[in-house]
Amino acid sequence: MANKEKPYSYLKNSTIEKESTKLLEGFSKVKEQEVAAPIPVFDIIEHLGYDYDFRKDGIYEDKNILGGLRITQKKVEINENLTDHEGRMHFTAAHETGHIVLHAPFYLEQMAAGQLEISSNDSEMD
């Protein structure tokens, strides 16, 4: 029987910073230009092979749910209510990008090994 628990591992700040730097350097190399503020977070999401969608239905009717990641669908969802709050919207997109980089590979590996089952209808990560 597949384990439906969502095991989160603790990551050191130095690991998170290293992975962030690696992501920005890789993105800069592909774009052939240095990445500077404001960071083009939605372009980076696409660079990672994910789509993004602004939603206001389902769980996003709750304005307190800002975003989510559907790993198996390769989609970042952002609460449409954030479009009027650009800073919060970009922060949420960056937060979900962190899940892509830091957690999605583990989840996909566990799913491939049959050790983790995630419903494609569920919000997999927020």
Protein Blocks (a to p, Z undefined) as FASTA:
>chain_A
ZZfbdcdddddfklmmmmmmmmmmmmmmmnopacdddddfklmmmmnopacdddfehjll
pmklnbdcdfknopacddfklmmmmmlmmmmmmmmmmmmmmmmmmmmmmmmnopaccdfk
bcfbZZ
